[in-house]
Amino acid sequence: MKHLFRNKQINENSFYSSLNIKSPTLQQRKGLEIVYLMNIVPYLENISTLLTFIFVSRKCFHSVKRLKINPFYSCKLNNTKERIKSLKKEIQYFVGIETFLCDSEMIEKLTTEQIDKIKRFNLYGKVIYTAPNLIQIASKITYFSFYVDLDVQIPIQKMVNLKKLLIDMNGNTEMVFFTEYIIEIFAQLQSFQFFHSLVIECNGIELKKIISILNKFEWNKIRVIIKCFDLREEHITWLNELKINNRIISCYSNELKSSFVKLLVLPLYDASNTLTISNDVLQYRKLISILNLYWLVRLDCFEISSLQCPACRVDLSIANSLQEFNLTNTHYLQPSCFILPTSLKTITFTNCSNITLPNLASIHLSSFSIRNCSTVQSLFLPSTLTFLEIRNTPLKASLNLELIQLKQLSIVQCSSLESIIVPLSIQTICVYWCDSLTTIEKIFQTTVNKLDLFHCMRLKPLALPITVSQLYISFCQNSLINNITQLTNLTSPLY
């Protein structure tokens, strides 16, 4: 449920405004255990909302005291004065925190007494100068990032509890003493007991020098991730060397289209048997050969807003190695046809529009997720599906899943959905922010184990099977479950 609260607009039915209203739904909060309330706190808007939350009940108050990591409300504020004020309030109210989230600029505003109270620091935002307090907290830092510059003196030797480090090369690989500077940092990382991730941001032209330095060290227990910008064909050799040494590579603003024609795609794998591409490459004739040649299991496509043509046809039907297909940020001007291989087990669409899947029902899928897809109205789902997730998508009024072997169902922010017919096989149902939903049909005939309902204000009373052991209901009608006394297997404290 954690994804529901962040950036949610405030209105008369929202979570935040309901804290100030003496409504029947507020009475349900009395049954919330502290552990669940602790999950809500990070998604409140600001300190003001936090204070309202604290005074709802004693449990709300104690849930704030027990949090081990502060919610970092100050990151949303642009005004420096307000950010400092918010940061100090977080230290004041979250007395149990062990790891403190803040940006490097705010470190200067902490007093010695406040610093002494905190065990660990996660510093967000790349450091561009050495703050006076940085040396004081160095041994407590677990996450850190900085721009490479000889004027930035990083107390890396003292960061003995560091777990993750991000280095932005900042176009400075040609500066005097760069190699010695980076070697000293890399050597120190090898000795840290808890260090596990090194992230390097660089340009393609800087790869050669960075690789030569990386190769001086063993990275057996440390994951090295290189985010490469402005990648060109002449850099492909260095990418190959990175792949041989099991480095993880992500490419931005690249010009590698001809590499796909030449089948030089091996270094672009994100992981074993996984390829990530910009989605205009989907129309390359050589793509099928690439998929089959390297026996790719997973294909991720992303980022292009629209193609030159008003519509297109993508045929991956003979890419029989594919088991997972993920499409992100893909918007066509007119409906475009995707014919997918029947070997797929998992499909995920995120922020897409004008895409048709004529053979979807014939694919032996086990998992299907569709998120923020504005043009979807109906789905012809395969009967083999066991997991279905639908988020912020304008479905028709009724969703009939009766003939599908579904076990897990998650529906979030589908405002036009009025009724759901669930199959007998269903085990878990999660429905959040579906304001028009009135009925969940045939649920009594199932053997469902978990039911999680949040902010479904129009949902009519339900009779549940006695198999229900986990029941979570918030901001729905009072007395929503009309046979609650018969549910003898309940183990969840929240209802």
C-alpha positions as CSV (number, residue, x, y, z in Angstrom):
1,M,0.0,0.0,0.0
2,K,3.0,2.3,0.3
3,H,2.8,3.6,-3.3
4,L,-0.6,5.1,-2.7
5,F,0.2,8.1,-0.6
6,R,3.1,9.9,-2.2
7,N,2.1,12.8,-4.5
8,K,-1.6,12.0,-3.9
9,Q,-3.6,15.2,-4.4
10,I,-5.5,16.4,-1.3
11,N,-9.2,16.4,-1.5
12,E,-12.2,15.9,0.8
13,N,-11.9,12.1,0.7
14,S,-8.2,11.9,0.9
15,F,-6.2,10.4,3.8
16,Y,-4.7,13.7,5.0
17,S,-8.0,15.7,5.1
18,S,-9.8,12.8,6.8
19,L,-7.5,13.2,9.8
20,N,-9.2,16.5,10.6
21,I,-12.8,15.2,10.2
22,K,-14.8,13.5,12.8
23,S,-16.1,10.8,10.4
24,P,-17.0,7.2,11.0
25,T,-14.1,6.1,8.9
26,L,-11.7,7.7,11.4
27,Q,-12.9,5.3,14.0
28,Q,-11.3,2.5,12.1
29,R,-7.9,4.0,12.9
30,K,-8.4,3.0,16.5
31,G,-7.9,-0.6,15.5
32,L,-4.6,0.1,13.7
33,E,-1.6,-1.4,15.3
34,I,1.6,0.6,15.7
35,V,3.5,-1.4,13.1
36,Y,1.0,-0.5,10.4
37,L,0.9,3.1,11.5
38,M,4.7,3.2,11.1
39,N,4.3,2.3,7.4
40,I,2.0,5.3,6.9
41,V,4.2,8.0,8.4
42,P,6.8,8.2,5.6
43,Y,4.0,9.1,3.1
44,L,2.6,12.0,5.0
45,E,3.1,15.4,3.2
46,N,5.0,17.5,5.7
47,I,5.6,18.3,9.4
48,S,2.2,20.0,9.7
49,T,0.5,16.8,8.6
50,L,2.7,14.8,10.9
51,L,1.5,16.8,13.9
52,T,-2.1,16.2,12.9
53,F,-1.3,12.5,12.7
54,I,0.4,12.4,16.0
55,F,-2.6,13.7,17.9
56,V,-5.1,11.2,16.4
57,S,-4.3,8.7,19.0
58,R,-1.6,7.4,21.4
59,K,-0.7,4.7,18.9
60,C,0.0,7.3,16.2
61,F,2.2,9.1,18.7
62,H,4.2,6.0,19.5
63,S,4.5,4.9,15.9
64,V,6.4,8.1,15.2
65,K,8.7,7.6,18.2
66,R,9.5,4.0,17.0
67,L,10.6,4.9,13.4
68,K,14.3,4.1,12.8
69,I,14.6,6.2,9.6
70,N,13.2,9.7,9.3
71,P,10.8,10.4,6.3
72,F,13.0,13.2,4.9
73,Y,10.1,15.6,4.4
74,S,12.5,18.5,3.8
75,C,13.6,17.2,0.4
76,K,10.3,18.4,-1.1
77,L,10.9,22.1,0.0
78,N,12.6,24.6,-2.2
79,N,13.0,27.4,0.3
80,T,16.3,26.8,2.3
81,K,14.9,28.4,5.4
82,E,11.9,26.1,5.4
83,R,14.0,23.1,4.7
84,I,16.2,23.8,7.7
85,K,13.2,24.3,9.9
86,S,11.6,21.0,8.7
87,L,14.9,19.1,9.2
88,K,15.2,20.2,12.8
89,K,11.6,19.3,13.4
90,E,12.3,15.8,12.1
91,I,15.2,15.4,14.6
92,Q,12.9,16.7,17.4
93,Y,9.9,14.4,16.7
94,F,11.6,11.2,15.4
95,V,13.5,10.5,18.6
96,G,14.1,6.9,17.8
97,I,15.8,7.3,14.5
98,E,19.1,5.5,13.9
99,T,19.7,6.4,10.3
100,F,19.1,10.0,9.3
101,L,18.2,11.0,5.7
102,C,19.2,14.4,4.6
103,D,21.1,16.2,1.9
104,S,24.6,17.4,2.2
105,E,23.7,21.0,2.3
106,M,21.6,20.5,5.5
107,I,24.5,18.9,7.4
108,E,26.0,22.3,8.0
109,K,22.8,23.3,9.9
110,L,23.0,20.6,12.5
111,T,24.5,21.3,15.9
112,T,27.1,19.0,17.5
113,E,24.5,17.9,20.0
114,Q,22.1,16.9,17.2
115,I,24.9,15.0,15.3
116,D,25.8,13.1,18.5
117,K,22.3,11.7,18.8
118,I,22.3,10.2,15.3
119,K,24.0,6.8,14.6
120,R,24.0,6.8,10.8
121,F,23.7,9.3,8.0
122,N,22.4,8.8,4.4
123,L,23.4,11.9,2.4
124,Y,21.5,12.6,-0.8
125,G,22.5,15.1,-3.4
126,K,26.1,15.2,-4.8
127,V,28.6,17.0,-2.7
128,I,30.3,19.9,-4.5
129,Y,32.3,21.3,-1.6
130,T,33.5,20.0,1.7
131,A,31.1,21.1,4.5
132,P,32.7,21.7,7.9
133,N,30.5,19.0,9.6
134,L,31.3,16.4,6.9
135,I,34.5,15.3,8.6
136,Q,32.7,15.2,12.0
137,I,30.1,12.7,10.7
138,A,32.3,10.8,8.3
139,S,32.4,7.6,10.3
140,K,28.6,7.6,10.5
141,I,27.9,7.9,6.7
142,T,26.4,4.9,5.0
143,Y,25.4,6.5,1.6
144,F,27.4,9.3,-0.1
145,S,27.7,10.9,-3.5
146,F,30.0,13.6,-4.9
147,Y,31.4,15.3,-8.0
148,V,35.0,14.6,-8.9
149,D,37.0,17.8,-8.3
150,L,40.4,18.3,-6.7
151,D,38.9,21.1,-4.6
152,V,36.4,18.6,-3.0
153,Q,38.3,16.9,-0.2
154,I,36.4,13.8,0.7
155,P,37.3,12.2,4.1
156,I,36.9,8.7,2.5
157,Q,39.4,7.1,5.0
158,K,37.0,7.9,7.8
159,M,33.9,6.6,6.2
160,V,34.3,3.1,7.7
161,N,30.6,2.3,7.7
162,L,30.0,3.3,4.1
163,K,27.7,0.9,2.1
164,K,27.1,2.7,-1.2
165,L,29.1,5.4,-3.0
166,L,28.1,7.4,-6.2
167,I,30.9,9.2,-8.1
168,D,30.0,11.6,-10.8
169,M,33.2,12.0,-13.0
170,N,31.9,15.5,-13.9
171,G,34.0,15.5,-17.1
172,N,37.2,15.8,-15.0
173,T,39.0,12.6,-16.0
174,E,41.7,14.6,-17.8
175,M,42.5,16.8,-14.8
176,V,46.0,16.5,-13.2
177,F,46.3,13.7,-10.6
178,F,42.9,12.2,-11.5
179,T,44.2,8.7,-11.7
180,E,46.0,8.9,-8.3
181,Y,42.9,10.6,-6.8
182,I,40.5,7.8,-7.9
183,I,42.9,5.0,-7.1
184,E,43.2,6.2,-3.6
185,I,39.4,6.2,-3.2
186,F,39.0,2.7,-4.8
187,A,41.7,1.3,-2.6
188,Q,40.0,2.5,0.5
189,L,36.6,1.0,-0.6
190,Q,38.2,-2.4,-0.6
191,S,38.9,-2.3,3.1
192,F,35.4,-1.3,4.2
193,Q,33.5,-4.1,5.9
194,F,30.0,-3.1,4.9
195,F,30.6,-1.6,1.4
196,H,28.6,-3.3,-1.4
197,S,27.8,-0.8,-4.2
198,L,29.9,1.6,-6.3
199,V,28.0,3.7,-8.9
200,I,30.0,5.7,-11.5
201,E,28.5,8.3,-13.8
202,C,30.6,9.2,-16.8
203,N,30.6,10.0,-20.5
204,G,31.5,7.5,-23.2
205,I,34.8,9.2,-23.9
206,E,35.8,8.7,-20.2
207,L,35.2,4.9,-20.3
208,K,38.8,3.9,-21.3
209,K,40.4,5.6,-18.3
210,I,37.8,4.5,-15.8
211,I,38.1,0.9,-16.9
212,S,41.9,0.9,-16.7
213,I,41.6,2.1,-13.1
214,L,38.8,-0.4,-12.2
215,N,40.9,-3.3,-13.5
216,K,43.6,-2.6,-10.9
217,F,41.3,-3.9,-8.2
218,E,39.3,-7.0,-7.4
219,W,35.5,-6.3,-7.0
220,N,34.4,-9.7,-5.9
221,K,32.1,-8.5,-3.1
222,I,31.3,-5.1,-4.6
223,R,28.8,-4.4,-7.3
224,V,30.0,-1.9,-9.8
225,I,27.4,0.0,-11.8
226,I,28.4,2.4,-14.6
227,K,25.9,4.9,-15.9
228,C,27.2,6.0,-19.2
229,F,26.1,9.2,-21.1
230,D,26.7,10.2,-24.7
231,L,27.8,6.8,-25.7
232,R,29.0,6.4,-29.3
233,E,30.1,3.6,-31.7
234,E,33.8,4.2,-31.0
235,H,33.2,3.3,-27.4
236,I,31.8,-0.2,-28.1
237,T,35.1,-1.9,-27.4
238,W,35.2,-0.6,-23.9
239,L,31.7,-1.7,-23.2
240,N,32.7,-5.2,-24.3
241,E,35.5,-5.2,-21.7
242,L,33.1,-4.0,-19.0
243,K,30.7,-6.9,-19.8
244,I,33.6,-9.5,-19.7
245,N,34.3,-8.3,-16.1
246,N,30.7,-8.5,-15.1
247,R,30.1,-4.8,-14.6
248,I,26.5,-3.5,-14.8
249,I,26.0,-0.9,-17.5
250,S,23.2,1.5,-18.2
251,C,23.3,3.8,-21.2
252,Y,21.8,7.2,-21.7
253,S,21.7,9.4,-24.8
254,N,23.5,6.7,-26.8
255,E,24.0,6.5,-30.6
256,L,24.4,2.7,-30.9
257,K,21.7,2.0,-33.5
258,S,24.1,0.6,-36.0
259,S,25.5,-1.8,-33.3
260,F,22.2,-3.6,-33.4
261,V,22.5,-4.1,-37.1
262,K,26.0,-5.5,-36.6
263,L,24.7,-7.7,-33.8
264,L,27.1,-6.0,-31.3
265,V,24.6,-6.0,-28.5
266,L,26.3,-8.3,-26.0
267,P,27.8,-5.5,-23.9
268,L,24.4,-3.8,-23.6
269,Y,23.0,-6.6,-21.5
270,D,21.7,-5.3,-18.1
271,A,22.0,-8.8,-16.7
272,S,22.4,-12.3,-17.8
273,N,20.1,-12.9,-20.9
274,T,18.6,-9.4,-20.5
275,L,18.6,-6.6,-23.0
276,T,17.5,-3.0,-22.5
277,I,16.8,-0.9,-25.6
278,S,15.1,2.3,-26.6
279,N,11.8,1.2,-28.1
280,D,12.4,2.6,-31.6
281,V,14.7,-0.3,-32.0
282,L,11.7,-2.6,-31.8
283,Q,11.2,-2.0,-35.6
284,Y,14.7,-3.1,-36.5
285,R,14.7,-6.2,-38.7
286,K,17.8,-7.5,-37.1
287,L,16.2,-7.4,-33.6
288,I,14.7,-10.9,-33.9
289,S,18.0,-12.3,-35.0
290,I,19.6,-10.7,-31.9
291,L,17.0,-12.1,-29.6
292,N,17.4,-15.6,-30.9
293,L,21.2,-15.5,-31.3
294,Y,21.8,-14.6,-27.7
295,W,18.8,-16.5,-26.4
296,L,17.5,-13.5,-24.6
297,V,15.0,-14.3,-21.9
298,R,14.0,-10.7,-20.9
299,L,13.5,-7.6,-23.1
300,D,13.1,-4.1,-21.6
301,C,12.1,-1.2,-23.9
302,F,11.8,2.4,-22.8
303,E,11.8,6.2,-23.3
304,I,10.7,7.1,-26.9
305,S,7.5,9.2,-26.8
306,S,6.3,8.5,-30.3
307,L,7.6,7.2,-33.6
308,Q,7.7,9.1,-36.9
309,C,4.9,7.1,-38.4
310,P,1.4,7.4,-37.0
311,A,1.1,3.7,-36.5
312,C,3.5,0.7,-36.5
313,R,3.5,-3.1,-36.3
314,V,5.9,-4.9,-34.1
315,D,6.2,-8.6,-34.6
316,L,8.2,-10.5,-32.0
317,S,6.2,-13.7,-32.4
318,I,9.2,-15.9,-33.4
319,A,11.4,-14.7,-30.5
320,N,10.8,-17.9,-28.7
321,S,13.4,-17.4,-26.1
322,L,11.6,-14.4,-24.5
323,Q,9.9,-15.1,-21.2
324,E,9.6,-11.5,-19.9
325,F,8.7,-8.3,-21.8
326,N,8.6,-4.8,-20.3
327,L,7.5,-1.7,-22.2
328,T,7.8,1.7,-20.6
329,N,6.9,5.3,-21.7
330,T,5.7,4.3,-25.1
331,H,3.1,6.5,-26.8
332,Y,2.0,6.1,-30.4
333,L,0.0,8.6,-32.4
334,Q,-2.4,5.8,-33.6
335,P,-3.2,2.3,-32.4
336,S,-0.1,0.1,-33.0
337,C,0.0,-3.6,-33.1
338,F,2.3,-5.7,-31.0
339,I,2.4,-9.5,-31.7
340,L,4.2,-11.1,-28.9
341,P,5.7,-14.6,-28.6
342,T,3.6,-17.3,-26.9
343,S,6.7,-18.2,-24.8
344,L,6.2,-15.1,-22.6
345,K,5.4,-15.7,-18.9
346,T,5.5,-12.0,-17.7
347,I,4.4,-8.8,-19.4
348,T,4.5,-5.3,-17.9
349,F,3.3,-2.1,-19.5
350,T,4.0,1.2,-17.8
351,N,2.9,4.6,-19.0
352,C,1.9,3.5,-22.5
353,S,-0.9,4.3,-25.0
354,N,-2.4,3.2,-28.3
355,I,-1.0,-0.3,-28.2
356,T,-3.0,-3.3,-29.2
357,L,-2.2,-7.0,-28.3
358,P,-4.2,-9.1,-30.8
359,N,-2.7,-12.4,-29.5
360,L,-2.7,-11.7,-25.8
361,A,-5.3,-14.3,-25.0
362,S,-3.2,-17.1,-26.7
363,I,0.0,-16.4,-24.7
364,H,0.5,-18.7,-21.7
365,L,1.1,-15.8,-19.3
366,S,1.4,-16.2,-15.5
367,S,1.9,-12.5,-14.7
368,F,0.5,-9.3,-16.3
369,S,0.9,-5.8,-15.0
370,I,-0.5,-2.6,-16.6
371,R,0.2,0.8,-15.1
372,N,-0.8,4.3,-16.1
373,C,-1.9,3.2,-19.6
374,S,-4.5,5.8,-20.6
375,T,-6.1,4.1,-23.7
376,V,-7.0,0.7,-22.2
377,Q,-10.7,0.0,-21.7
378,S,-11.0,-3.8,-21.9
379,L,-8.6,-6.7,-21.6
380,F,-8.8,-10.2,-23.2
381,L,-6.7,-12.0,-20.6
382,P,-5.3,-15.5,-21.0
383,S,-6.8,-18.2,-18.7
384,T,-3.4,-19.2,-17.5
385,L,-2.8,-15.9,-15.6
386,T,-2.1,-16.3,-11.9
387,F,-1.1,-12.6,-11.1
388,L,-2.8,-9.5,-12.4
389,E,-2.0,-5.9,-11.5
390,I,-3.9,-2.9,-12.9
391,R,-2.9,0.7,-11.8
392,N,-4.4,4.0,-12.8
393,T,-5.9,2.6,-16.0
394,P,-9.5,3.5,-17.3
395,L,-11.1,0.1,-17.4
396,K,-14.7,-0.4,-18.3
397,A,-17.3,-0.5,-15.5
398,S,-17.1,-4.3,-15.0
399,L,-14.1,-6.6,-14.8
400,N,-14.9,-10.3,-15.2
401,L,-12.1,-12.6,-14.1
402,E,-14.3,-15.7,-13.5
403,L,-12.6,-17.8,-16.2
404,I,-9.0,-17.0,-15.3
405,Q,-6.9,-19.2,-12.9
406,L,-6.0,-16.0,-11.0
407,K,-4.4,-16.3,-7.5
408,Q,-3.4,-12.7,-6.8
409,L,-5.2,-9.5,-7.9
410,S,-4.1,-5.9,-7.3
411,I,-6.2,-3.0,-8.5
412,V,-5.2,0.6,-7.8
413,Q,-6.8,3.9,-8.8
414,C,-9.2,2.6,-11.4
415,S,-11.9,5.2,-10.9
416,S,-14.4,4.0,-13.5
417,L,-14.4,0.4,-12.3
418,E,-17.8,-0.5,-10.6
419,S,-17.7,-4.3,-10.2
420,I,-15.3,-7.2,-10.1
421,I,-16.1,-10.8,-10.6
422,V,-13.4,-12.9,-9.0
423,P,-12.5,-16.6,-9.9
424,L,-12.8,-19.5,-7.5
425,S,-9.0,-19.8,-7.5
426,I,-8.3,-16.4,-6.0
427,Q,-6.1,-16.2,-2.9
428,T,-5.2,-12.6,-2.5
429,I,-7.2,-9.4,-3.4
430,C,-5.9,-5.9,-2.9
431,V,-8.0,-2.9,-4.1
432,Y,-7.0,0.7,-3.4
433,W,-8.5,4.0,-4.4
434,C,-11.3,2.6,-6.5
435,D,-14.0,5.2,-5.7
436,S,-16.7,3.8,-8.0
437,L,-16.4,0.2,-7.0
438,T,-19.6,-1.2,-5.5
439,T,-19.4,-5.0,-5.7
440,I,-16.9,-7.8,-5.6
441,E,-18.9,-10.7,-6.9
442,K,-18.6,-14.4,-6.1
443,I,-16.0,-13.7,-3.4
444,F,-18.0,-15.8,-0.9
445,Q,-17.6,-18.9,-3.1
446,T,-13.8,-18.6,-3.1
447,T,-11.1,-19.7,-0.6
448,V,-9.5,-16.3,-0.5
449,N,-6.9,-15.9,2.3
450,K,-6.1,-12.2,2.1
451,L,-8.4,-9.2,1.5
452,D,-6.9,-5.7,1.5
453,L,-9.3,-2.8,0.8
454,F,-8.4,0.9,1.0
455,H,-10.6,3.9,0.2
456,C,-13.4,2.1,-1.6
457,M,-16.1,4.3,-0.2
458,R,-19.0,3.0,-2.3
459,L,-18.3,-0.7,-1.8
460,K,-21.4,-2.5,-0.6
461,P,-21.3,-5.0,2.3
462,L,-19.6,-8.3,1.6
463,A,-19.9,-11.8,3.0
464,L,-16.5,-13.5,3.1
465,P,-15.5,-17.2,3.2
466,I,-14.2,-18.5,6.5
467,T,-10.8,-19.1,4.8
468,V,-9.9,-15.4,5.2
469,S,-7.0,-15.1,7.6
470,Q,-5.7,-11.6,6.7
471,L,-8.2,-8.7,6.5
472,Y,-7.2,-5.1,6.1
473,I,-9.9,-2.5,5.6
474,S,-9.4,1.3,5.8
475,F,-11.7,4.2,4.7
476,C,-14.6,2.1,3.4
477,Q,-18.1,1.9,4.7
478,N,-18.8,0.9,8.3
479,S,-19.8,-2.7,8.8
480,L,-18.5,-3.6,5.4
481,I,-18.1,-7.3,6.3
482,N,-21.6,-8.6,7.3
483,N,-20.3,-11.9,8.6
484,I,-17.3,-10.8,10.5
485,T,-18.1,-13.0,13.6
486,Q,-17.9,-16.1,11.4
487,L,-14.3,-15.4,10.3
488,T,-12.7,-17.6,12.9
489,N,-9.3,-17.9,11.1
490,L,-8.4,-14.2,11.2
491,T,-4.8,-13.6,12.4
492,S,-4.4,-10.0,11.3
493,P,-5.1,-7.4,14.0
494,L,-6.2,-4.7,11.5
495,Y,-9.8,-4.3,10.6
